[in-house]
Amino acid sequence: MNKRLGIIVLLLSSLTLAACRDADRESPVSGTEFVSEYLSPARIVLERGAVSEGACLLREYRGQVSTSEPVAARFSKGGSILLDFGKEIQGGIQIVRSMSGSHAPALFRLCLGESVSEAMSDVREPGSTATNDHSVRDFDISVPWLGVAEYGNSGFRFARLDYLGDEEIGLVTVRAISKYRDIPYLGSFECPDERLNQIWKTGAYTVHLNMQEYLWDGIKRDRLVWIGDMHPEVMTVGTVFGNHEVVRKSLDYVRDNTDPTVWMNGICSYSLWWIIIHHHLYTWYGDLEYLREQKVYMSQLLENVLSNVNGSREAYGEGRFIDWPSNDQPDVIHAGLQALTVRALEAGSEISGLLGDADLENRCAETAAEMRKYVPDHVGNSQAAALLAIEGMMDAGEASKIILANGPEKFTSFMGYYLLEALAKGGHYAEAMDLISKYWGRMLDLGATTFWEDFNYKDGENAARIDEIVPEGKFDIHADGGAWCYVGLRHSFCHGWASGPTTWLSRHVLGIEPVGVGFRQVRIEPHLGDLQWASGTFPTPYGVISVRHEKKADGTVSSDIRLPKGVKLVK
């Protein structure tokens, strides 16, 4: 678990933003990493009513409207078109109108969607699960005569335009405006299994889109800094992009907006994750100065955690949460909180020692040791068993049996990463890769270009793809799926906490793991499972580690390992 970088590994393939066929890219604004990329539609999904020459919108646009446009898409009263930009993006829409018709603004309704179903929805329809929460994605707009209009700031792949006027008008282009950080993909992963390769890239791309001003959980919703959600994202950021400032900025933002006597985001486990993330960052990057900046808050927060332990048991009174699908299972929540509290207190003990507080160091360690004496019942739940096993409070082999018996049907987008970690601890690498292929791969089978807030594996059995009109007899995975706070079309289809396979594949299949602090030393122990080879790169504070592992005829693995100066390989 730990990484950073140096060499630039060439970008990921069709999922990377820089690879769009007709994109025009603006320069970064005043030294920032942010760029805007204009993307023409990849295809027209649907035309309805009075629309002609719609295919004109697929052509390349040079970025300047002309008084003599040779052709344009023609819209008359009631005309509607649904466009697919080929992949999920964060941003808005640019519309360019020709000089046809009167000089009055042309009125349209614009509806953005992460799926075809969402783009075809109506937020104003009674009972609809479509919303404008967090980002407005369904609204009326006007487009000037012989001019350009830009609207929207959301996460989407599809856009529907309904013409609301009476006279015929022409549109020269409708382009998506993708706004993202222009940063290199320093980490990489490749193996003979293209499905696993695509999953790795999709997880990386999902997090990349969420690296906005802060590290968001989702680009459509919630567009907030949820600290618990951040842990898998932080792992992926480090695996792909290295030690990026957006992580520290987001951690500090929530710290500065939360009194240490209350829980971050109102959830006790999220304050535990804040402690755990800081310990992880120090382990990977060795930045003691940044850790010292947390001393006052960290100490007060650890005191709050200690005050919520009763003997050997966690005793949080409110904000009890592990994962949405387990939110109505108090035994699972209790087991998860017990394990996470042990993890946070042991991390807090080490941090307190580094910051010179021997008393708090000892009290955290003693309380964690006492808590290890009590192991709650996992009640046969995969998430509870995984969290206990990761902390060594349950045999990893026994936890693996539960996870494998429950299968992908019991995976969730967030906690699935920790199930994979428990399987690795139990030595079940091939089985873990199979579950990655089944669970995350099924999202790809349904048309995903980013991973989702949650995914019920069974729902995918008879579901239509998200990039098509749902045929009769097929399950609408977006409109009819979801639960809790993500019912139906409110469900986020680009959620960074779902990126776990990206860091898991790099850490366990490539086998790259720091020893000690700051990647000065590294252990590389590949676990190829059924793969014949695997290769990739991993960023460290000293540059990029490059590896290639090949399985020989006798089953042993031959490795070509290239380390940056300053990094030592240890056995």
C-alpha positions as CSV (number, residue, x, y, z in Angstrom):
1,M,0.0,0.0,0.0
2,N,2.0,3.0,-1.0
3,K,3.1,4.9,-4.0
4,R,4.2,8.0,-5.9
5,L,6.1,8.7,-9.0
6,G,8.5,9.9,-11.6
7,I,8.2,8.5,-15.1
8,I,5.2,9.3,-17.2
9,V,3.5,6.1,-18.2
10,L,1.5,6.7,-21.3
11,L,-2.2,7.4,-20.7
12,L,-4.7,4.8,-20.4
13,S,-6.5,4.2,-23.8
14,S,-10.0,5.1,-24.7
15,L,-11.0,6.0,-21.2
16,T,-8.4,8.8,-20.8
17,L,-9.8,12.2,-21.4
18,A,-6.9,13.2,-23.6
19,A,-7.7,10.6,-26.3
20,C,-10.9,12.1,-27.7
21,R,-10.9,12.2,-31.5
22,D,-12.0,15.8,-32.1
23,A,-11.4,17.4,-28.8
24,D,-10.3,21.1,-28.7
25,R,-8.5,21.7,-25.4
26,E,-8.1,25.1,-23.7
27,S,-4.9,25.9,-21.9
28,P,-4.8,25.5,-18.1
29,V,-6.1,28.6,-16.3
30,S,-3.4,30.7,-14.6
31,G,-1.1,27.9,-13.6
32,T,-3.8,25.5,-12.4
33,E,-4.1,21.9,-13.6
34,F,-7.7,22.4,-14.8
35,V,-8.5,22.2,-18.5
36,S,-11.7,22.2,-20.6
37,E,-12.0,19.8,-23.4
38,Y,-14.8,20.0,-26.0
39,L,-16.2,16.7,-27.2
40,S,-18.5,16.2,-30.1
41,P,-21.2,13.5,-29.7
42,A,-20.2,10.0,-30.4
43,R,-23.7,9.1,-31.7
44,I,-27.3,10.0,-31.8
45,V,-29.4,7.7,-29.6
46,L,-32.8,9.0,-30.5
47,E,-34.5,11.7,-32.6
48,R,-38.2,12.5,-32.1
49,G,-40.5,14.9,-33.8
50,A,-39.5,17.7,-36.2
51,V,-35.7,17.2,-36.4
52,S,-33.8,16.9,-39.7
53,E,-30.1,16.7,-40.5
54,G,-29.3,15.7,-37.0
55,A,-26.1,13.9,-38.1
56,C,-24.6,17.4,-38.6
57,L,-24.1,17.5,-34.9
58,L,-21.6,14.6,-35.1
59,R,-19.1,16.4,-37.3
60,E,-16.0,18.2,-36.0
61,Y,-16.6,21.9,-35.0
62,R,-13.8,24.3,-35.4
63,G,-14.8,26.5,-32.5
64,Q,-16.1,29.5,-34.4
65,V,-19.7,30.1,-35.7
66,S,-19.9,31.3,-39.3
67,T,-22.4,33.5,-41.3
68,S,-22.3,30.8,-44.0
69,E,-22.6,27.5,-42.2
70,P,-23.2,25.0,-45.1
71,V,-25.4,22.7,-43.1
72,A,-27.0,22.6,-39.7
73,A,-29.3,20.4,-37.7
74,R,-32.8,21.7,-38.1
75,F,-35.4,21.9,-35.3
76,S,-39.0,22.7,-35.6
77,K,-41.7,22.8,-32.9
78,G,-41.6,19.6,-30.7
79,G,-38.3,18.4,-32.1
80,S,-36.1,16.5,-29.7
81,I,-32.7,14.7,-29.9
82,L,-30.7,12.5,-27.5
83,L,-26.9,12.6,-27.8
84,D,-24.3,10.2,-26.4
85,F,-20.8,11.6,-25.8
86,G,-19.4,8.1,-25.4
87,K,-18.2,8.3,-21.8
88,E,-19.0,10.0,-18.5
89,I,-17.6,13.5,-18.0
90,Q,-17.8,16.3,-15.5
91,G,-18.8,19.6,-17.0
92,G,-21.5,21.1,-19.2
93,I,-22.8,21.6,-22.7
94,Q,-21.9,24.1,-25.5
95,I,-24.6,24.9,-28.1
96,V,-23.9,26.9,-31.3
97,R,-26.8,28.2,-33.4
98,S,-26.7,29.2,-37.0
99,M,-28.2,32.4,-38.4
100,S,-31.5,30.8,-39.5
101,G,-34.8,32.1,-38.2
102,S,-35.5,35.3,-36.3
103,H,-33.1,37.0,-34.0
104,A,-35.0,36.0,-30.9
105,P,-33.3,33.5,-28.6
106,A,-34.2,29.9,-29.3
107,L,-35.7,28.1,-26.3
108,F,-34.7,24.6,-25.4
109,R,-35.1,22.2,-22.5
110,L,-31.8,20.5,-21.7
111,C,-31.7,17.3,-19.7
112,L,-28.4,15.6,-18.8
113,G,-28.1,12.0,-17.7
114,E,-25.6,9.4,-16.6
115,S,-27.8,6.9,-18.4
116,V,-30.2,7.1,-21.3
117,S,-33.1,6.6,-18.8
118,E,-31.9,9.6,-16.8
119,A,-31.5,11.8,-19.8
120,M,-35.1,10.8,-20.9
121,S,-36.5,11.6,-17.5
122,D,-38.6,14.6,-16.3
123,V,-37.6,16.0,-12.9
124,R,-41.0,17.7,-12.8
125,E,-43.0,14.6,-13.2
126,P,-44.8,13.5,-10.0
127,G,-43.1,10.5,-8.4
128,S,-40.0,10.8,-10.5
129,T,-36.7,9.8,-8.8
130,A,-34.8,12.2,-11.1
131,T,-33.6,15.2,-9.3
132,N,-31.6,18.5,-9.6
133,D,-30.0,17.8,-6.2
134,H,-26.4,19.0,-5.9
135,S,-26.1,19.8,-9.7
136,V,-28.9,21.1,-11.9
137,R,-29.3,18.7,-14.8
138,D,-32.8,19.3,-16.1
139,F,-33.6,22.9,-17.0
140,D,-34.7,25.4,-19.7
141,I,-32.2,27.4,-21.7
142,S,-32.0,30.0,-24.4
143,V,-29.5,29.9,-27.4
144,P,-28.7,33.2,-29.1
145,W,-29.1,33.8,-32.8
146,L,-25.8,33.2,-34.6
147,G,-24.1,32.7,-31.3
148,V,-22.8,30.3,-28.6
149,A,-24.3,29.3,-25.3
150,E,-22.7,27.2,-22.6
151,Y,-24.8,25.6,-19.8
152,G,-24.6,23.1,-17.0
153,N,-22.2,21.8,-14.4
154,S,-22.8,18.1,-13.6
155,G,-21.7,14.6,-14.2
156,F,-23.2,13.1,-17.4
157,R,-22.7,11.1,-20.6
158,F,-26.0,11.8,-22.4
159,A,-27.8,15.0,-23.2
160,R,-31.4,15.5,-24.5
161,L,-32.4,18.7,-26.2
162,D,-36.2,19.5,-26.6
163,Y,-37.0,22.5,-28.8
164,L,-39.6,24.7,-27.2
165,G,-40.0,27.3,-29.9
166,D,-42.3,27.6,-32.9
167,E,-40.2,28.6,-36.0
168,E,-37.5,26.5,-37.5
169,I,-34.0,27.1,-36.3
170,G,-30.6,25.5,-36.9
171,L,-27.9,24.2,-34.6
172,V,-24.3,24.0,-35.8
173,T,-23.0,21.9,-32.9
174,V,-23.8,20.5,-29.5
175,R,-20.6,19.6,-27.6
176,A,-19.9,18.4,-24.1
177,I,-17.4,20.5,-22.1
178,S,-15.3,18.2,-20.0
179,K,-13.5,19.9,-17.1
180,Y,-10.8,18.0,-15.4
181,R,-7.2,18.1,-14.0
182,D,-4.6,17.7,-16.7
183,I,-2.3,15.3,-14.8
184,P,-0.4,12.3,-16.0
185,Y,-1.4,8.7,-15.2
186,L,1.9,7.6,-13.5
187,G,0.6,4.2,-12.4
188,S,-0.4,1.5,-14.8
189,F,-1.5,-2.1,-14.9
190,E,-1.6,-4.6,-17.7
191,C,-2.2,-8.4,-18.0
192,P,-3.5,-10.9,-20.5
193,D,-7.0,-10.4,-19.2
194,E,-8.4,-7.3,-21.0
195,R,-11.4,-7.3,-18.7
196,L,-9.2,-6.7,-15.6
197,N,-7.2,-4.1,-17.6
198,Q,-10.4,-2.2,-18.4
199,I,-11.5,-2.4,-14.8
200,W,-8.2,-0.9,-13.6
201,K,-8.5,1.9,-16.1
202,T,-12.2,2.6,-15.3
203,G,-11.4,2.8,-11.6
204,A,-8.6,5.3,-12.3
205,Y,-10.8,7.4,-14.6
206,T,-13.7,7.4,-12.0
207,V,-11.4,8.9,-9.4
208,H,-9.8,11.3,-11.9
209,L,-13.2,12.8,-12.7
210,N,-13.8,13.3,-8.9
211,M,-10.5,15.2,-8.5
212,Q,-12.1,18.6,-8.8
213,E,-11.3,21.5,-6.5
214,Y,-11.7,19.0,-3.8
215,L,-11.9,15.2,-3.8
216,W,-15.6,14.6,-4.4
217,D,-17.5,11.4,-3.9
218,G,-19.5,11.8,-7.1
219,I,-19.6,14.3,-10.0
220,K,-23.4,14.4,-10.3
221,R,-24.2,13.7,-6.6
222,D,-23.2,14.5,-3.9
223,R,-20.2,16.6,-5.1
224,L,-19.1,16.7,-1.5
225,V,-16.1,15.8,0.6
226,W,-17.2,12.6,2.5
227,I,-14.2,11.5,4.4
228,G,-15.3,7.8,4.7
229,D,-15.8,7.7,0.9
230,M,-12.3,9.1,0.5
231,H,-10.3,6.1,1.8
232,P,-10.6,4.0,-1.4
233,E,-10.2,7.2,-3.5
234,V,-7.0,8.2,-1.6
235,M,-5.6,4.7,-2.3
236,T,-6.4,5.0,-6.0
237,V,-5.1,8.6,-6.2
238,G,-1.8,7.4,-4.8
239,T,-1.7,4.3,-7.0
240,V,-2.4,6.3,-10.2
241,F,-1.3,9.9,-9.7
242,G,1.0,9.9,-6.7
243,N,1.0,12.3,-3.8
244,H,-1.5,14.8,-5.1
245,E,-2.4,18.0,-3.2
246,V,-6.2,17.4,-3.6
247,V,-6.1,14.7,-0.9
248,R,-4.5,17.0,1.7
249,K,-6.7,19.9,0.7
250,S,-9.8,17.8,1.2
251,L,-8.7,16.3,4.5
252,D,-7.9,19.8,5.8
253,Y,-11.2,21.2,4.5
254,V,-13.3,18.7,6.6
255,R,-11.0,19.2,9.6
256,D,-11.5,23.0,9.5
257,N,-15.2,22.6,9.2
258,T,-15.7,20.0,12.0
259,D,-15.2,20.5,15.7
260,P,-13.2,17.5,17.0
261,T,-16.0,16.8,19.6
262,V,-18.4,16.0,16.8
263,W,-18.1,13.4,14.0
264,M,-17.0,14.3,10.5
265,N,-20.0,14.4,8.1
266,G,-22.1,13.4,11.2
267,I,-20.8,9.8,11.0
268,C,-18.5,8.3,13.7
269,S,-16.7,6.0,11.3
270,Y,-15.8,8.9,9.0
271,S,-13.8,10.5,11.8
272,L,-12.1,7.1,12.2
273,W,-11.3,7.1,8.5
274,W,-9.8,10.6,8.7
275,I,-7.3,9.2,11.3
276,I,-6.6,6.1,9.2
277,I,-6.0,8.2,6.0
278,H,-3.5,10.4,7.7
279,H,-1.6,7.3,8.9
280,H,-1.7,5.9,5.4
281,L,-0.3,9.2,3.9
282,Y,2.5,9.3,6.4
283,T,3.4,5.6,5.7
284,W,3.5,6.2,1.9
285,Y,5.0,9.6,1.8
286,G,6.8,10.2,5.1
287,D,5.7,13.9,5.3
288,L,6.1,14.5,9.0
289,E,5.7,18.3,8.6
290,Y,2.2,17.8,7.3
291,L,1.4,15.4,10.1
292,R,2.6,17.9,12.6
293,E,0.0,20.3,11.2
294,Q,-2.7,17.9,12.4
295,K,-1.4,17.6,16.0
296,V,-3.9,19.7,17.9
297,Y,-7.0,18.4,16.0
298,M,-5.7,14.8,15.9
299,S,-5.2,14.8,19.7
300,Q,-8.6,16.2,20.4
301,L,-10.2,13.7,18.0
302,L,-8.4,10.8,19.5
303,E,-9.6,11.8,23.0
304,N,-13.2,11.8,21.6
305,V,-12.7,8.3,20.2
306,L,-11.3,7.1,23.5
307,S,-14.3,8.5,25.3
308,N,-16.6,6.4,23.1
309,V,-15.0,3.1,24.2
310,N,-16.6,1.2,27.1
311,G,-14.2,-1.3,28.4
312,S,-13.4,-3.5,25.4
313,R,-16.3,-2.4,23.2
314,E,-17.0,0.5,20.9
315,A,-19.9,2.6,22.3
316,Y,-20.7,5.3,19.8
317,G,-24.1,6.8,20.5
318,E,-24.8,8.3,17.1
319,G,-23.7,8.5,13.5
320,R,-23.3,4.7,13.4
321,F,-22.6,3.7,9.8
322,I,-20.4,1.3,7.8
323,D,-22.1,1.0,4.4
324,W,-25.6,1.7,3.1
325,P,-26.6,-1.9,2.4
326,S,-25.8,-2.8,6.0
327,N,-27.4,0.3,7.5
328,D,-30.3,-1.7,8.9
329,Q,-28.1,-4.4,10.4
330,P,-26.9,-3.3,13.8
331,D,-24.7,-6.4,14.4
332,V,-22.8,-5.7,11.2
333,I,-22.4,-2.0,12.1
334,H,-21.1,-3.0,15.6
335,A,-18.6,-5.5,14.2
336,G,-17.4,-2.9,11.7
337,L,-17.1,-0.1,14.2
338,Q,-15.2,-2.4,16.6
339,A,-12.6,-3.2,13.9
340,L,-12.3,0.3,12.6
341,T,-11.9,1.7,16.1
342,V,-9.0,-0.7,16.7
343,R,-7.4,0.3,13.4
344,A,-7.8,4.1,14.1
345,L,-6.5,3.8,17.7
346,E,-3.5,1.9,16.6
347,A,-2.8,4.4,13.9
348,G,-3.5,7.2,16.4
349,S,-1.0,5.7,18.8
350,E,1.8,5.7,16.2
351,I,0.9,9.2,15.1
352,S,0.9,10.4,18.7
353,G,4.3,8.9,19.3
354,L,5.6,10.7,16.2
355,L,4.2,13.9,17.4
356,G,5.8,13.6,20.9
357,D,2.7,12.8,23.0
358,A,3.8,9.7,24.9
359,D,0.7,9.7,27.2
360,L,-1.8,9.6,24.3
361,E,0.4,7.2,22.4
362,N,0.2,4.7,25.3
363,R,-3.5,5.2,26.0
364,C,-4.5,4.6,22.4
365,A,-2.3,1.5,22.3
366,E,-3.7,0.1,25.5
367,T,-7.3,0.8,24.6
368,A,-6.8,-0.9,21.2
369,A,-5.2,-3.9,22.9
370,E,-8.2,-4.2,25.3
371,M,-10.6,-3.9,22.4
372,R,-8.9,-6.8,20.6
373,K,-10.0,-9.1,23.4
374,Y,-13.6,-8.7,22.3
375,V,-14.5,-9.8,18.8
376,P,-18.2,-9.2,17.8
377,D,-20.2,-11.8,15.9
378,H,-19.8,-11.3,12.2
379,V,-23.3,-12.9,11.7
380,G,-22.1,-14.4,8.4
381,N,-21.9,-11.0,6.8
382,S,-19.1,-10.5,4.3
383,Q,-18.4,-6.8,5.2
384,A,-18.2,-7.5,9.0
385,A,-16.0,-10.6,8.4
386,A,-13.7,-8.6,6.1
387,L,-13.1,-5.7,8.4
388,L,-12.4,-8.0,11.4
389,A,-10.0,-10.1,9.3
390,I,-8.1,-7.1,8.0
391,E,-7.4,-6.1,11.6
392,G,-6.4,-9.6,12.5
393,M,-9.4,-10.0,14.8
394,M,-10.7,-12.9,12.8
395,D,-8.9,-15.6,10.9
396,A,-8.5,-14.5,7.3
397,G,-9.1,-18.0,6.0
398,E,-12.5,-18.2,7.8
399,A,-13.4,-14.7,6.6
400,S,-12.5,-15.7,3.1
401,K,-14.9,-18.7,3.3
402,I,-17.7,-16.4,4.2
403,I,-16.9,-13.9,1.4
404,L,-16.5,-16.6,-1.2
405,A,-19.7,-18.4,-0.1
406,N,-21.7,-15.1,-0.3
407,G,-20.1,-14.3,-3.7
408,P,-20.6,-11.2,-5.8
409,E,-24.2,-11.0,-4.7
410,K,-23.1,-9.6,-1.4
411,F,-20.5,-7.2,-2.7
412,T,-21.0,-3.4,-2.6
413,S,-19.2,-0.7,-4.5
414,F,-17.6,0.8,-1.4
415,M,-17.0,-2.2,0.9
416,G,-16.1,-4.5,-2.0
417,Y,-12.5,-3.2,-1.7
418,Y,-12.2,-4.4,1.8
419,L,-13.6,-7.8,0.9
420,L,-10.9,-8.0,-1.7
421,E,-8.3,-7.0,0.9
422,A,-9.5,-9.8,3.3
423,L,-9.3,-12.3,0.4
424,A,-5.7,-11.3,-0.2
425,K,-4.9,-11.7,3.4
426,G,-6.4,-15.2,3.2
427,G,-4.2,-16.0,0.1
428,H,-7.2,-16.1,-2.3
429,Y,-5.8,-13.9,-5.1
430,A,-7.3,-15.9,-8.1
431,E,-10.7,-15.9,-6.4
432,A,-10.5,-12.2,-5.7
433,M,-9.7,-11.5,-9.4
434,D,-12.6,-13.6,-10.4
435,L,-14.9,-11.6,-8.2
436,I,-13.5,-8.3,-9.5
437,S,-14.2,-9.6,-13.0
438,K,-17.8,-10.6,-12.1
439,Y,-18.9,-7.7,-9.9
440,W,-17.1,-4.6,-11.5
441,G,-17.1,-6.3,-14.9
442,R,-20.8,-6.6,-14.9
443,M,-21.1,-2.8,-14.6
444,L,-18.9,-2.6,-17.8
445,D,-21.2,-5.1,-19.5
446,L,-24.0,-2.8,-18.8
447,G,-22.3,0.1,-20.5
448,A,-20.5,1.8,-17.6
449,T,-17.5,4.0,-18.3
450,T,-17.2,4.9,-14.6
451,F,-18.1,2.8,-11.5
452,W,-21.3,3.3,-9.6
453,E,-22.3,4.4,-6.1
454,D,-23.7,1.0,-5.5
455,F,-24.5,-2.0,-7.7
456,N,-26.8,-4.9,-6.9
457,Y,-25.2,-7.8,-8.8
458,K,-28.5,-9.7,-9.1
459,D,-30.2,-6.7,-10.6
460,G,-27.7,-6.9,-13.5
461,E,-28.9,-10.4,-14.6
462,N,-31.9,-9.1,-16.7
463,A,-30.9,-5.4,-17.0
464,A,-30.7,-3.3,-20.1
465,R,-27.5,-1.4,-20.8
466,I,-27.4,2.2,-19.6
467,D,-26.6,3.4,-23.1
468,E,-29.9,2.2,-24.7
469,I,-33.6,2.7,-24.4
470,V,-34.8,0.0,-22.1
471,P,-36.5,-2.7,-24.1
472,E,-39.8,-4.2,-22.8
473,G,-39.1,-7.0,-20.4
474,K,-35.7,-5.7,-19.3
475,F,-34.8,-4.3,-15.9
476,D,-34.0,-0.5,-15.9
477,I,-30.8,-0.6,-13.8
478,H,-30.9,3.1,-13.2
479,A,-34.6,4.1,-12.9
480,D,-35.7,1.0,-11.1
481,G,-32.6,0.2,-9.1
482,G,-31.0,1.8,-6.1
483,A,-32.0,2.2,-2.4
484,W,-31.4,4.3,0.7
485,C,-30.3,7.7,-0.4
486,Y,-29.7,6.7,-4.0
487,V,-33.1,5.5,-5.1
488,G,-33.6,5.3,-8.8
489,L,-32.3,8.1,-11.0
490,R,-30.8,9.9,-8.0
491,H,-28.2,7.1,-8.0
492,S,-24.7,8.3,-8.8
493,F,-23.0,6.5,-11.7
494,C,-19.6,8.0,-11.1
495,H,-18.6,7.4,-7.4
496,G,-14.9,7.4,-6.4
497,W,-15.4,4.9,-3.5
498,A,-16.1,2.2,-6.1
499,S,-12.5,2.4,-7.5
500,G,-11.0,-0.3,-5.1
501,P,-9.9,-2.8,-7.8
502,T,-7.5,-0.3,-9.3
503,T,-5.3,0.0,-6.2
504,W,-5.9,-3.7,-5.3
505,L,-4.6,-5.0,-8.6
506,S,-1.5,-2.8,-8.4
507,R,-0.8,-3.7,-4.8
508,H,-1.5,-7.4,-4.8
509,V,-1.1,-8.7,-8.4
510,L,2.0,-6.5,-9.1
511,G,2.9,-7.1,-5.5
512,I,4.3,-3.6,-4.7
513,E,4.3,-2.7,-1.0
514,P,6.4,-0.1,0.9
515,V,8.4,-1.3,3.8
516,G,8.7,1.2,6.6
517,V,8.0,4.9,5.9
518,G,8.1,6.9,2.6
519,F,8.9,4.1,0.1
520,R,12.6,4.2,0.8
521,Q,12.4,0.4,0.9
522,V,9.9,-1.7,-1.1
523,R,8.9,-5.4,-1.1
524,I,7.7,-6.8,-4.4
525,E,5.8,-10.1,-4.1
526,P,3.5,-10.7,-7.1
527,H,0.4,-12.8,-6.9
528,L,-0.5,-13.7,-10.5
529,G,-3.3,-16.2,-9.7
530,D,-4.3,-17.7,-13.0
531,L,-2.6,-15.0,-15.0
532,Q,0.5,-15.8,-17.0
533,W,2.0,-12.4,-16.7
534,A,1.4,-8.9,-15.3
535,S,3.2,-5.6,-15.7
536,G,2.8,-2.0,-14.6
537,T,4.1,1.0,-12.9
538,F,3.7,2.5,-9.4
539,P,4.5,6.0,-8.3
540,T,6.7,6.7,-5.3
541,P,8.2,9.9,-3.8
542,Y,11.4,9.0,-5.7
543,G,10.0,8.2,-9.1
544,V,8.1,5.4,-10.7
545,I,8.7,1.7,-10.0
546,S,8.3,-0.5,-13.1
547,V,7.7,-4.2,-13.0
548,R,7.0,-7.1,-15.2
549,H,6.2,-10.6,-13.8
550,E,6.0,-13.8,-15.9
551,K,5.0,-17.2,-14.8
552,K,7.5,-19.9,-15.9
553,A,6.7,-23.5,-16.9
554,D,7.4,-24.7,-13.4
555,G,5.0,-22.3,-11.8
556,T,7.6,-19.9,-10.4
557,V,7.6,-16.2,-11.3
558,S,10.4,-14.3,-13.0
559,S,10.4,-10.6,-12.4
560,D,12.0,-7.7,-14.1
561,I,12.0,-4.9,-11.5
562,R,13.2,-1.3,-12.2
563,L,13.5,1.0,-9.2
564,P,14.0,4.7,-9.1
565,K,17.1,6.0,-7.4
566,G,16.5,6.2,-3.6
567,V,14.3,3.1,-3.4
568,K,15.8,-0.2,-2.2
569,L,14.3,-3.6,-2.8
570,V,14.0,-5.8,0.3
571,K,12.9,-9.4,0.8
